[in-house]
């Protein structure tokens, strides 16, 4: 069976759904950030698949941009999490609703 | 051969993602995510992007996940115990709506026979370090410079956040 663009798009869609459900279901802020990384990875697959379809390397360049964005997001997000942990002694998002109360 | 690699790497990627969501311990989740990212590198390799595959392993599975594991090990206690409780039961139908909608779309798309086939082989030099570097420093030079500013801002921001209670130099 020939592998077409559709296969890659469906795979990326399924990976994105996994990340999205995980982000909503998990209560640990660290694991929620890992789910964001998984969603970014799904978009990277779409970029690479369309680059292959059009035979144009621009998609690869933007996957590299996405790597840089993911790295920045992880660095800032984890720094914020460490700061939250220092003050509140928890990273469970259910315990972090001061603004809501 | 391409089909075999696609099914293998795609299956491993999905398995890694699902197991990451299902595991209760953050450390085990992180290890499954590394597994998923390495499988994604295989997908990039199948798609004709050897440079992307290498960068996926280096940046994602290497740098970013090591950062995650360091933070998990710094925050001992509640993180390692896993989660005490899941979300309220009443929210489950709401969570299920977007995935079901996307699955219906995917199935509808697959049934419409609207598959788009790739060209038999990518153009010469596609996805090599040379061609990506040529684009990065040529057509996409502005985006390249902007992303370097994003990285610089993230670096400064992480440093400022990580200083903790101590005074910042400009205060």
Interface residues (C-beta under 8 A of the other chain):
Chain A: X1 X2 X3 X4 X5 X6 X7 X8 X10 X11 X13 X14 X15 X16 X17 X18 X19 X20 X21 X22 X24 X25 X26 X27 X28 X30 X31 X33 X34 X35 X37 X38 X41 X44 X45 X48 X49 X51 X52 X53 X55 X57 X58 X60 X61 X62 X63 X64 X65 X67 X68 X69 X70 X71 X72 X73 X74 X75 X76 X78 X79 X80 X81 X82 X83 X85 X86 X89 X90 X91 X92 X94
Chain B: X2 X3 X6 X10 X13 X14 X17 X18 X20 X21 X26 X29 X30 X33 X36 X37 X40 X43 X44 X46 X47 X48 X49 X51 X52 X55 X56 X59 X60 X63 X64 X67 X68 X71 X72 X74 X75 X77 X78 X79 X82 X83 X84 X85 X86 X87 X91 X95 X98 X99 X102 X103 X106 X109 X110 X114 X115 X116 X117 X118 X119 X122 X123 X126 X127 X131 X132 X134 X135 X136 X139 X140 X143 X144 X147 X150 X151 X153 X154 X155 X157 X158 X161 X162 X164
